[in-house]
Amino acid sequence: MKLLLTTSILLFSLLFNMSFAQTAKPEKVHSIVVVYKPFEWYVTQYDLWEKEVKKNKKDGAAWENMYTAARMAKIMAPDTTDRNKWYGTMEDVVSKMEKAIPKTYDYYHIKSWHSSIWSEDSEGVKEIGSWAEKAYSIDPNRTDIYPDLMNLYMIKGDTNKMEELSKKWLQSGDFSPNLLALTYNMLNSTAPNATLLSAGDNDTYPALVLQYGKGIRKDVTIINIFCAYGSSEYRSHQFKKAHILATDKEMKDQTAVVNYVIKNQGKNPLYFAYGNYSTSQPELNDKMYNVGLALRYSEEPFNNTSDVINNFENKFLLDHLTFSTSNEQFPEQVKRHNLSYLPGLFILYDHYVTIQDTRKQEQIKKIIQTIAAGTSHEETVNTKFVKC
């Protein structure tokens, strides 16, 4: 029976894959920052876009999708061997683009994206930055080059350019309204003159854009942990801005950056962005206190409940969690982001239970259930409320 079942499964899988291969069509490939797909999907899309490139080697969009599929396959690869293989494929695509479509927007964009500006010396930064600038000069309205430009300005500490780009980026409509609201709330989770450690695209670029494009919470110094590890120039001016003791010491990894900031942070309150980097350093967990959409670091016991109450009741934008008129381009991204509210909301809910405010309990319960609906957290959330 077990052999029969296994054979049936294999046969079904074979037929399904054959059918899928016959019906699959090339689709726009996005970074996993906005759309999350399984490894196999990116592999299939790479093959499909490679066929499109062979039909027309001057098709810049096909080259971009082909490269992006290879890059995301590398990220999602199940093991080191596959990751190395896909990195080699990425290199190959860039090399072929240079021969097929040199001096085009698509080539300069991919060449800039492919190169790690954060690990370069000043000459390397200048060269890689020039590719982003060339792409921008060809088409300043294509927003996929904006992160590369922002990286260049972040390293240089060029706040004038950051302001100019941030205003243009906001006007483009490229950012999800939900993500901007979440970022606004993240910034407003912090105390005045805070240092906020971020760790990714979605907790860094939107925050900078709100600061420099809208003037929101410019007192907060954002330090991306991975960028600070990669670039001593970026690290130097961000540490100075945050009143962190200057150092010429090399940082061997992101953990070294975090530990140095903690040890030398001075008087500014220290926070971690909602992504909760501390999971990479479990020893920090006992010193992290959720205050809504950020975690406050404190060596001493900290009463975070009062901050959570104040932030949710007086500072946060919340309407988008229960009702939104915005047409979100990537609804699954919105669902993932909104899950970041749950830890703070449960603290708030438990507070309302303690003070027996049933009206506010129901309000928060509704928001929590709306956020969890259709996610892997839905059953756990509903079980909690049944017990309550």
Backbone torsions as a table, in degrees:
resi	resn	phi	psi	omega
1	MET	NA	-43.9	-179.1
2	LYS	-63.9	-41.7	179.5
3	LEU	-64.5	-41.8	179.6
4	LEU	-61.8	-42.7	-179.7
5	LEU	-64.4	-44.3	179.9
6	THR	-61.8	-44.2	179.6
7	THR	-61.7	-40.9	179.4
8	SER	-62.8	-42.5	-179.8
9	ILE	-63.6	-44.8	180.0
10	LEU	-62.5	-41.6	179.7
11	LEU	-64.3	-43.5	178.9
12	PHE	-62.1	-43.4	-179.8
13	SER	-61.8	-42.5	-180.0
14	LEU	-63.2	-47.0	179.6
15	LEU	-63.4	-40.0	-179.9
16	PHE	-64.1	-45.7	-178.7
17	ASN	-65.3	-38.5	177.4
18	MET	-63.8	-43.4	178.9
19	SER	-64.0	-42.6	-179.1
20	PHE	-63.6	-43.1	-178.7
21	ALA	-61.8	-34.3	-178.9
22	GLN	-76.0	-28.2	-174.1
23	THR	-104.4	-15.1	-177.1
24	ALA	-64.2	141.2	178.6
25	LYS	-125.5	153.0	177.6
26	PRO	-64.1	131.9	179.5
27	GLU	-122.9	156.4	175.4
28	LYS	-56.9	128.6	-179.1
29	VAL	-103.3	119.2	179.1
30	HIS	-103.5	159.4	171.3
31	SER	-62.6	150.0	177.3
32	ILE	-65.1	-9.8	175.0
33	VAL	-61.5	-31.6	-179.2
34	VAL	-113.5	-33.2	179.6
35	VAL	-134.0	126.5	-175.2
36	TYR	-105.0	117.9	178.6
37	LYS	-125.7	158.0	178.5
38	PRO	-73.5	161.0	-177.9
39	PHE	-52.0	-46.0	-176.0
40	GLU	-60.8	-34.0	179.9
41	TRP	-63.4	-43.5	179.9
42	TYR	-66.7	-36.8	177.9
43	VAL	-62.0	-46.2	179.1
44	THR	-62.0	-44.4	-179.5
45	GLN	-65.3	-34.5	176.5
46	TYR	-60.0	-47.8	-179.3
47	ASP	-61.2	-41.8	-178.0
48	LEU	-67.0	-42.0	-179.8
49	TRP	-72.9	-28.9	175.9
50	GLU	-62.6	-37.9	177.0
51	LYS	-65.1	-38.3	178.7
52	GLU	-66.2	-38.4	178.4
53	VAL	-64.0	-40.1	-179.9
54	LYS	-65.3	-29.4	176.9
55	LYS	-70.8	-37.6	-176.9
56	ASN	-148.3	99.1	-175.8
57	LYS	-72.9	-4.7	177.2
58	LYS	-98.8	4.5	-178.4
59	ASP	-80.9	96.2	-177.0
60	GLY	-61.3	-38.6	-179.8
61	ALA	-63.8	-38.8	179.0
62	ALA	-65.2	-41.5	176.5
63	TRP	-61.0	-44.2	-179.1
64	GLU	-62.8	-44.2	179.7
65	ASN	-66.7	-36.9	178.4
66	MET	-63.9	-45.8	179.1
67	TYR	-64.9	-44.9	-178.3
68	THR	-61.8	-39.3	177.5
69	ALA	-61.7	-42.0	178.6
70	ALA	-65.6	-40.9	-178.6
71	ARG	-65.8	-42.9	179.4
72	MET	-71.4	-32.8	175.2
73	ALA	-63.4	-38.7	177.0
74	LYS	-61.2	-44.6	-178.7
75	ILE	-64.4	-40.1	-174.8
76	MET	-90.5	-2.4	-175.7
77	ALA	-57.0	142.5	-175.0
78	PRO	-74.5	-17.4	-178.3
79	ASP	-153.2	172.0	-176.6
80	THR	-62.3	-38.4	-179.9
81	THR	-59.5	-46.5	179.0
82	ASP	-67.0	-39.2	178.4
83	ARG	-60.9	-44.3	178.7
84	ASN	-63.9	-38.8	179.2
85	LYS	-61.8	-46.0	-177.1
86	TRP	-72.9	-28.6	174.3
87	TYR	-65.5	-40.2	176.1
88	GLY	-61.7	-37.6	177.3
89	THR	-64.7	-41.6	176.8
90	MET	-58.1	-46.2	179.3
91	GLU	-58.7	-42.0	-178.3
92	ASP	-64.5	-41.1	180.0
93	VAL	-62.8	-45.8	-179.8
94	VAL	-60.9	-42.8	179.6
95	SER	-61.9	-42.8	-179.8
96	LYS	-70.3	-33.9	177.2
97	MET	-62.7	-38.8	-178.7
98	GLU	-60.7	-33.2	178.7
99	LYS	-82.0	-34.7	-173.4
100	ALA	-86.1	-43.1	-175.9
101	ILE	-136.4	57.5	-179.9
102	PRO	-66.4	154.5	174.7
103	LYS	61.1	24.0	174.7
104	THR	-104.8	163.7	176.1
105	TYR	-55.7	-49.0	-174.3
106	ASP	-60.7	-40.2	179.6
107	TYR	-66.6	-49.0	-178.7
108	TYR	-63.7	-36.9	178.5
109	HIS	-62.5	-50.8	-177.4
110	ILE	-67.2	-39.5	179.2
111	LYS	-62.2	-39.7	178.0
112	SER	-67.9	-45.1	-178.9
113	TRP	-64.3	-37.7	-176.8
114	HIS	-70.4	-26.8	-174.8
115	SER	-92.1	137.0	-177.7
116	SER	-89.0	95.3	-177.7
117	ILE	-66.8	-23.6	-174.6
118	TRP	-74.9	-17.0	-178.9
119	SER	-105.2	13.0	-174.6
120	GLU	-99.5	157.0	171.1
121	ASP	-79.8	-176.7	-173.6
122	SER	-60.3	-37.1	179.4
123	GLU	-68.9	-39.9	177.8
124	GLY	-65.1	-40.8	177.2
125	VAL	-60.3	-43.6	-179.5
126	LYS	-62.4	-43.7	-178.3
127	GLU	-67.5	-49.4	-179.2
128	ILE	-64.5	-40.3	177.5
129	GLY	-60.9	-33.5	-179.5
130	SER	-65.3	-32.0	178.7
131	TRP	-68.3	-40.7	176.8
132	ALA	-64.0	-41.4	-180.0
133	GLU	-66.1	-35.7	177.6
134	LYS	-66.8	-42.3	177.3
135	ALA	-60.5	-44.4	-179.1
136	TYR	-63.1	-39.0	-179.5
137	SER	-67.6	-29.7	177.9
138	ILE	-73.3	-43.1	179.0
139	ASP	-148.3	92.1	-176.8
140	PRO	-72.1	-5.0	-177.5
141	ASN	-100.0	-2.8	176.0
142	ARG	-88.0	115.8	-169.3
143	THR	-78.6	-11.0	-177.4
144	ASP	-69.1	-12.8	175.7
145	ILE	-92.2	-10.4	-176.1
146	TYR	-61.5	-40.9	177.6
147	PRO	-60.4	-38.0	179.4
148	ASP	-66.6	-38.9	176.5
149	LEU	-65.4	-43.0	-179.9
150	MET	-61.9	-39.0	176.7
151	ASN	-57.0	-45.5	-179.9
152	LEU	-60.7	-45.3	-178.2
153	TYR	-70.7	-33.0	177.2
154	MET	-63.9	-44.7	179.9
155	ILE	-62.4	-42.5	-177.4
156	LYS	-79.4	-14.8	-175.7
157	GLY	67.4	30.8	-177.4
158	ASP	-85.5	86.4	-175.2
159	THR	-68.5	-28.2	177.6
160	ASN	-65.4	-44.9	177.5
161	LYS	-67.8	-35.8	178.0
162	MET	-63.3	-39.5	178.6
163	GLU	-67.3	-44.6	179.7
164	GLU	-60.6	-46.7	-179.5
165	LEU	-68.1	-39.7	-177.9
166	SER	-61.2	-41.5	179.6
167	LYS	-65.6	-41.0	178.8
168	LYS	-68.1	-39.2	-179.8
169	TRP	-64.1	-42.8	178.0
170	LEU	-63.3	-44.1	-178.6
171	GLN	-64.7	-24.4	-177.0
172	SER	-69.0	-22.8	-175.3
173	GLY	76.8	13.7	-176.9
174	ASP	-68.5	-32.1	-177.8
175	PHE	-83.0	138.4	173.8
176	SER	-62.2	131.3	176.3
177	PRO	-56.3	-36.7	178.6
178	ASN	-64.2	-42.6	-179.9
179	LEU	-66.1	-37.5	178.3
180	LEU	-65.8	-39.7	178.0
181	ALA	-65.4	-43.1	178.3
182	LEU	-61.7	-41.3	-179.5
183	THR	-67.4	-39.8	175.0
184	TYR	-57.0	-44.6	-180.0
185	ASN	-68.0	-36.0	177.0
186	MET	-61.5	-48.7	179.5
187	LEU	-60.3	-39.2	-177.9
188	ASN	-83.4	2.7	170.7
189	SER	-77.3	-16.3	-171.5
190	THR	-97.3	156.1	176.7
191	ALA	-77.7	164.9	178.7
192	PRO	-56.1	141.5	176.5
193	ASN	60.1	32.8	-178.6
194	ALA	-75.4	158.4	166.6
195	THR	-104.6	126.4	-176.6
196	LEU	-118.4	116.0	178.6
197	LEU	-89.8	120.2	177.8
198	SER	-109.1	171.2	-174.5
199	ALA	-144.5	5.8	-177.2
200	GLY	-153.6	-175.6	179.0
201	ASP	-66.4	-47.8	-170.2
202	ASN	-76.6	-14.9	174.6
203	ASP	-106.5	8.2	179.8
204	THR	-118.1	-61.6	-175.2
205	TYR	-59.9	-48.2	179.7
206	PRO	-61.9	-34.1	179.5
207	ALA	-66.6	-43.2	178.0
208	LEU	-64.6	-39.9	-179.6
209	VAL	-64.4	-40.0	177.0
210	LEU	-68.5	-38.6	179.0
211	GLN	-65.6	-52.1	-173.1
212	TYR	-88.7	-23.9	179.7
213	GLY	-91.9	-27.6	-176.8
214	LYS	-123.7	-6.3	-179.7
215	GLY	71.3	22.8	-177.5
216	ILE	-86.3	122.1	176.3
217	ARG	49.6	52.1	177.5
218	LYS	-72.1	-9.1	176.0
219	ASP	-72.7	-17.7	-179.0
220	VAL	-83.5	128.6	176.4
221	THR	-95.1	114.1	179.8
222	ILE	-91.2	125.9	176.4
223	ILE	-124.6	111.8	175.5
224	ASN	-76.4	121.6	-173.9
225	ILE	-57.8	-44.3	-175.9
226	PHE	-73.0	-34.8	176.9
227	CYS	-68.2	-39.2	179.6
228	ALA	-66.2	-33.1	175.9
229	TYR	-69.0	-39.8	-174.2
230	GLY	-79.1	-30.3	-173.3
231	SER	-126.9	116.7	178.3
232	SER	-68.9	-29.8	179.2
233	GLU	-66.8	-47.9	177.3
234	TYR	-61.5	-45.9	-179.2
235	ARG	-58.3	-41.9	-176.6
236	SER	-63.0	-49.8	-176.2
237	HIS	-77.2	-27.2	176.4
238	GLN	-73.5	-37.6	175.1
239	PHE	-62.0	-42.0	179.9
240	LYS	-62.0	-44.0	-180.0
241	LYS	-63.1	-35.3	-178.1
242	ALA	-88.5	2.9	-178.7
243	HIS	60.5	36.8	174.0
244	ILE	-93.6	136.5	-176.5
245	LEU	-51.9	126.0	-179.7
246	ALA	-66.0	152.0	179.0
247	THR	-155.1	146.6	173.0
248	ASP	-96.9	0.4	-177.0
249	LYS	-64.6	135.5	176.7
250	GLU	-73.2	142.1	177.4
251	MET	-103.7	115.6	-172.7
252	LYS	-75.2	-22.9	178.1
253	ASP	-162.8	179.5	-177.5
254	GLN	-66.5	-30.6	176.8
255	THR	-61.1	-39.3	178.2
256	ALA	-63.2	-37.3	177.6
257	VAL	-63.3	-49.4	-178.6
258	VAL	-60.2	-47.6	-178.5
259	ASN	-63.3	-37.6	179.3
260	TYR	-67.3	-43.0	179.1
261	VAL	-61.6	-44.6	179.5
262	ILE	-59.9	-43.1	-176.6
263	LYS	-73.5	-27.6	-171.7
264	ASN	-124.4	26.5	-172.4
265	GLN	-72.0	-17.4	-178.5
266	GLY	72.8	-144.3	-173.5
267	LYS	-92.1	-12.8	-178.3
268	ASN	-69.7	134.0	177.0
269	PRO	-63.9	143.5	-174.5
270	LEU	-112.7	133.4	-179.8
271	TYR	-132.6	155.9	170.2
272	PHE	-113.0	142.6	-179.3
273	ALA	-65.9	167.1	-170.9
274	TYR	-59.3	-19.3	179.9
275	GLY	-64.9	-14.8	176.8
276	ASN	60.0	71.4	177.1
277	TYR	-60.3	-24.4	-173.3
278	SER	-58.9	-16.6	176.6
279	THR	-63.7	-21.3	176.0
280	SER	-80.3	-18.1	176.8
281	GLN	-132.3	82.2	-174.9
282	PRO	-55.4	-26.4	-179.2
283	GLU	-65.6	-13.5	179.0
284	LEU	-86.0	-17.7	-170.2
285	ASN	-55.7	-38.8	-177.9
286	ASP	-70.1	-9.7	-179.1
287	LYS	-112.7	11.1	179.8
288	MET	-106.8	133.0	-177.2
289	TYR	-128.8	117.2	-179.7
290	ASN	-67.2	128.4	179.0
291	VAL	-123.1	20.7	177.5
292	GLY	130.7	-84.8	176.4
293	LEU	-126.5	27.9	172.8
294	ALA	-153.3	162.2	178.1
295	LEU	-114.8	122.6	178.8
296	ARG	-86.6	130.9	176.4
297	TYR	-89.9	130.4	179.3
298	SER	-148.8	129.6	176.7
299	GLU	-70.7	-29.0	180.0
300	GLU	-101.2	155.7	175.9
301	PRO	-53.3	136.1	-173.9
302	PHE	-128.9	129.8	179.8
303	ASN	-82.0	89.0	-175.9
304	ASN	-80.1	-17.6	-177.3
305	THR	-59.2	-42.3	-179.2
306	SER	-64.2	-37.3	177.0
307	ASP	-67.3	-41.1	178.3
308	VAL	-60.4	-46.8	179.8
309	ILE	-59.5	-49.7	-177.8
310	ASN	-62.6	-42.0	-178.4
311	ASN	-66.2	-48.4	-178.7
312	PHE	-69.7	-37.3	-175.4
313	GLU	-83.1	-28.6	-170.9
314	ASN	-123.4	-16.9	-172.4
315	LYS	-118.3	-31.9	-169.9
316	PHE	-81.9	151.0	165.4
317	LEU	-89.1	125.3	-173.7
318	LEU	-128.0	-13.5	-175.1
319	ASP	-56.7	-33.9	-176.9
320	HIS	-67.0	-13.7	-179.8
321	LEU	-79.8	-21.6	-179.3
322	THR	-116.4	-24.2	-179.2
323	PHE	-156.9	132.3	-179.7
324	SER	-141.1	135.1	176.1
325	THR	-92.9	-3.3	-178.0
326	SER	-78.8	140.9	175.9
327	ASN	-92.7	95.4	-175.9
328	GLU	-74.8	130.6	-179.5
329	GLN	-70.3	-33.0	-176.5
330	PHE	-126.6	79.4	-175.6
331	PRO	-61.3	-30.9	178.8
332	GLU	-68.0	-34.4	175.8
333	GLN	-63.4	-40.2	178.8
334	VAL	-60.6	-44.6	179.5
335	LYS	-60.1	-44.4	-179.3
336	ARG	-63.9	-44.3	-178.8
337	HIS	-64.0	-41.8	-176.1
338	ASN	-66.6	-21.9	175.8
339	LEU	-60.8	-22.2	-179.9
340	SER	-65.2	-19.1	178.9
341	TYR	-76.0	-23.1	-168.1
342	LEU	-58.5	-46.5	-179.2
343	PRO	-56.9	-45.0	179.3
344	GLY	-67.0	-39.0	-179.9
345	LEU	-65.2	-35.9	178.0
346	PHE	-68.4	-35.7	174.5
347	ILE	-61.8	-43.2	-179.8
348	LEU	-65.7	-42.8	179.9
349	TYR	-60.7	-46.4	-179.8
350	ASP	-62.6	-33.8	176.7
351	HIS	-63.8	-43.9	-179.5
352	TYR	-67.8	-30.2	174.4
353	VAL	-65.7	-44.1	-178.6
354	THR	-61.1	-42.6	-178.0
355	ILE	-90.3	2.2	175.9
356	GLN	60.6	41.0	175.0
357	ASP	-95.1	87.9	-173.3
358	THR	-66.7	-31.8	-179.8
359	ARG	-64.1	-47.3	179.7
360	LYS	-71.6	-31.4	174.4
361	GLN	-56.3	-47.6	-178.0
362	GLU	-66.0	-37.3	178.3
363	GLN	-62.0	-47.8	-178.2
364	ILE	-70.7	-37.2	177.0
365	LYS	-59.1	-41.3	179.9
366	LYS	-63.6	-43.0	179.9
367	ILE	-64.3	-45.1	-179.5
368	ILE	-60.2	-46.2	-178.3
369	GLN	-66.6	-35.2	177.3
370	THR	-64.8	-43.0	180.0
371	ILE	-65.1	-42.2	-174.5
372	ALA	-79.4	-19.0	-176.1
373	ALA	-56.3	130.2	177.0
374	GLY	77.5	9.7	177.5
375	THR	-115.3	174.5	179.2
376	SER	-69.8	-9.9	-178.5
377	HIS	-92.7	-6.4	-172.5
378	GLU	-60.0	-47.1	-177.7
379	GLU	-64.1	-42.8	179.4
380	THR	-61.9	-43.3	179.8
381	VAL	-62.7	-47.8	-178.6
382	ASN	-65.0	-34.7	177.5
383	THR	-63.5	-40.8	179.6
384	LYS	-60.1	-43.6	-177.1
385	PHE	-72.5	-29.5	175.4
386	VAL	-64.7	-43.0	179.3
387	LYS	-64.9	-35.9	-179.5
388	CYS	-66.8	NA	NA
